Amino acid sequence: MRHEGTIARWNRERGFGFIAPMTGGADLFVHISAFAKGEREPDIGELVSYELTTAADGRQRAEHLFFPDRPVTLAPITAKHADVSRGQRRPAHSRTARSSSVWGLVASVVILALVALTALEQGRTQWFAIEPADSAPISMPVAVMDSTTEPFKCDGRSHCSQMNSCEEATAFLRHCPGMEMDGDGDGIPCERQLCGGW
């Protein structure tokens, strides 16, 4: 049980003094060794909190003394007080927090990977969707049959000499198999005979 009192007398040279208990009664002996390590010596009249013990001669004395009115000073952190030191285990809450952060990181990486794969697959689908069937450049002009002409038909013609115009040759090259009108494979038929102006 703790008690309170005030410093009634103090001998700095000899390192001891007496406390006047708040509850009254005889003054109690106190030695400087009863103070917390590093605590400065008391001033007369200063409030103290202490525990009562009985000395070998039967008299009571104050031990485990501290000063309630003094500002609290935090002791420097040493390896002894650190939560991680050699031969000691981490507290459970520290291990749990660390485990949670690791799992959070793993989940984030998995989510990012899935998003990247989805974007890649969508990009591939788009690319294949816009890629022309005959792999001709997208910028190549597309021949459009005039609505006044007869509907287009693959009729077995496959050479430039059999075509009547560049538009007709282009339509045949795009829609009919087995055409022999694009020697250099650039998607433009009959460049010497009909489509040389492009």
C-alpha positions as CSV (number, residue, x, y, z in Angstrom):
1,M,0.0,0.0,0.0
2,R,1.3,3.5,-0.9
3,H,1.3,6.5,1.3
4,E,1.9,10.2,0.8
5,G,3.8,12.8,2.7
6,T,6.2,15.7,2.4
7,I,10.0,16.0,2.9
8,A,10.4,17.4,6.3
9,R,14.3,17.3,6.5
10,W,17.0,16.3,4.1
11,N,20.8,15.9,4.6
12,R,22.4,16.2,1.2
13,E,25.9,15.3,2.5
14,R,24.8,12.1,4.0
15,G,22.0,11.2,1.6
16,F,19.1,10.7,3.9
17,G,16.2,12.6,5.5
18,F,12.7,12.3,7.0
19,I,9.2,12.4,5.6
20,A,6.2,13.9,7.4
21,P,3.2,11.6,6.6
22,M,0.0,13.2,5.4
23,T,-1.9,11.1,7.9
24,G,0.2,12.5,10.8
25,G,2.4,10.7,13.2
26,A,6.1,10.4,13.6
27,D,8.4,11.4,10.8
28,L,9.7,8.4,8.7
29,F,13.3,7.8,7.8
30,V,14.1,7.7,4.1
31,H,17.5,6.9,2.4
32,I,18.5,8.2,-1.0
33,S,18.6,4.5,-2.2
34,A,14.8,4.5,-1.9
35,F,14.5,6.9,-4.9
36,A,14.2,5.7,-8.5
37,K,17.6,5.5,-10.2
38,G,18.6,8.9,-11.7
39,E,16.0,10.9,-9.7
40,R,17.4,14.1,-8.2
41,E,17.5,14.7,-4.5
42,P,14.3,16.1,-2.9
43,D,13.5,19.6,-1.8
44,I,12.1,20.4,1.6
45,G,8.3,20.4,1.5
46,E,8.2,18.4,-1.8
47,L,5.3,15.9,-2.0
48,V,6.4,12.2,-2.2
49,S,4.6,8.8,-2.6
50,Y,6.2,5.8,-0.8
51,E,5.7,2.3,0.6
52,L,6.2,1.5,4.3
53,T,8.7,-1.2,5.3
54,T,10.1,-2.3,8.7
55,A,13.9,-2.2,9.1
56,A,15.9,-4.8,11.0
57,D,15.8,-2.6,14.2
58,G,12.0,-2.7,14.1
59,R,11.5,0.9,13.0
60,Q,9.4,1.8,9.9
61,R,11.1,3.5,6.9
62,A,10.0,4.7,3.4
63,E,10.9,2.7,0.3
64,H,10.1,2.8,-3.4
65,L,9.7,6.5,-3.3
66,F,8.6,8.7,-6.2
67,F,7.5,12.4,-6.7
68,P,3.9,12.7,-8.0
69,D,4.3,16.4,-8.8
70,R,7.4,16.1,-10.9
71,P,7.1,15.7,-14.7
72,V,7.4,12.2,-15.9
73,T,10.7,11.4,-17.7
74,L,10.7,8.5,-20.0
75,A,13.7,6.2,-19.7
76,P,15.8,5.8,-22.9
77,I,14.9,2.7,-24.9
78,T,17.6,0.1,-24.6
79,A,18.0,-3.4,-26.1
80,K,16.5,-4.8,-22.9
81,H,13.3,-2.8,-23.5
82,A,13.1,-3.2,-27.3
83,D,10.3,-5.5,-28.4
84,V,12.7,-7.4,-30.6
85,S,15.9,-8.5,-28.9
86,R,18.0,-11.6,-29.2
87,G,16.4,-14.6,-27.6
88,Q,13.0,-12.9,-27.1
89,R,9.9,-13.5,-29.1
90,R,7.8,-10.8,-30.5
91,P,4.5,-10.0,-28.7
92,A,1.5,-11.7,-30.3
93,H,0.0,-8.3,-31.4
94,S,3.2,-7.4,-33.2
95,R,3.4,-10.7,-35.0
96,T,-0.3,-10.4,-36.0
97,A,0.2,-6.9,-37.3
98,R,3.2,-8.0,-39.3
99,S,1.4,-11.0,-40.7
100,S,-1.6,-8.8,-41.7
101,S,0.7,-6.3,-43.6
102,V,2.4,-9.2,-45.5
103,W,-1.0,-10.7,-46.5
104,G,-2.2,-7.2,-47.5
105,L,0.9,-6.8,-49.8
106,V,0.4,-10.2,-51.3
107,A,-3.3,-9.5,-52.0
108,S,-2.3,-6.2,-53.6
109,V,0.2,-7.8,-55.9
110,V,-2.3,-10.5,-57.0
111,I,-5.0,-7.9,-57.7
112,L,-2.5,-5.8,-59.8
113,A,-1.5,-8.9,-61.7
114,L,-5.1,-9.8,-62.5
115,V,-5.9,-6.3,-63.7
116,A,-2.8,-6.3,-65.9
117,L,-3.7,-9.7,-67.4
118,T,-7.3,-8.6,-68.0
119,A,-6.1,-5.4,-69.7
120,L,-3.7,-7.5,-71.9
121,E,-6.4,-9.9,-72.9
122,Q,-8.7,-7.0,-73.8
123,G,-6.0,-5.5,-75.9
124,R,-5.3,-8.7,-77.7
125,T,-9.1,-9.2,-78.4
126,Q,-9.3,-5.6,-79.8
127,W,-6.2,-6.1,-81.9
128,F,-7.5,-9.3,-83.4
129,A,-10.9,-7.7,-83.9
130,I,-9.5,-4.9,-86.0
131,E,-6.9,-6.9,-87.8
132,P,-8.1,-7.4,-91.4
133,A,-8.5,-11.0,-92.6
134,D,-5.9,-10.6,-95.3
135,S,-3.5,-8.7,-93.1
136,A,-3.6,-5.7,-95.4
137,P,-2.6,-2.3,-93.8
138,I,-5.5,-0.6,-92.1
139,S,-4.6,2.7,-93.8
140,M,-5.1,1.2,-97.2
141,P,-8.1,2.7,-99.1
142,V,-11.0,0.3,-99.4
143,A,-12.6,0.0,-102.7
144,V,-16.3,0.4,-102.5
145,M,-18.5,-0.9,-105.3
146,D,-20.8,1.7,-106.7
147,S,-24.4,1.0,-105.9
148,T,-25.3,1.5,-109.5
149,T,-23.1,-1.5,-110.6
150,E,-24.2,-5.1,-110.4
151,P,-23.5,-6.9,-107.1
152,F,-19.9,-8.2,-106.8
153,K,-19.2,-11.9,-107.5
154,C,-16.1,-14.0,-107.4
155,D,-16.2,-15.3,-110.9
156,G,-12.9,-17.1,-111.2
157,R,-10.8,-14.2,-112.6
158,S,-7.5,-13.9,-110.7
159,H,-5.1,-11.8,-112.9
160,C,-4.7,-8.1,-113.5
161,S,-5.3,-8.5,-117.3
162,Q,-8.8,-9.7,-116.5
163,M,-9.8,-6.7,-114.3
164,N,-11.5,-3.6,-115.7
165,S,-10.5,-1.1,-113.0
166,C,-8.3,-0.7,-109.9
167,E,-11.5,-0.8,-107.8
168,E,-12.6,-4.1,-109.3
169,A,-9.1,-5.6,-108.8
170,T,-9.0,-4.4,-105.1
171,A,-12.5,-5.9,-104.5
172,F,-11.4,-9.2,-106.0
173,L,-8.1,-9.2,-104.0
174,R,-10.0,-8.5,-100.7
175,H,-12.9,-11.0,-101.2
176,C,-11.8,-13.8,-103.5
177,P,-9.4,-16.6,-102.7
178,G,-6.4,-17.5,-105.0
179,M,-5.8,-14.0,-106.4
180,E,-2.5,-13.4,-108.2
181,M,-2.6,-9.6,-108.5
182,D,-0.4,-8.6,-105.5
183,G,3.1,-9.8,-106.2
184,D,4.8,-7.8,-103.5
185,G,2.2,-8.6,-100.8
186,D,1.5,-5.0,-99.9
187,G,-2.3,-5.3,-100.3
188,I,-2.4,-3.1,-103.4
189,P,-3.2,-5.1,-106.6
190,C,-2.1,-4.4,-110.1
191,E,0.2,-1.6,-109.2
192,R,1.8,-1.5,-112.7
193,Q,-1.4,-1.9,-114.7
194,L,-4.3,-0.4,-112.8
195,C,-3.5,0.9,-109.3
196,G,-0.1,2.6,-109.9
197,G,-1.5,6.0,-108.9
198,W,-1.7,5.2,-105.2
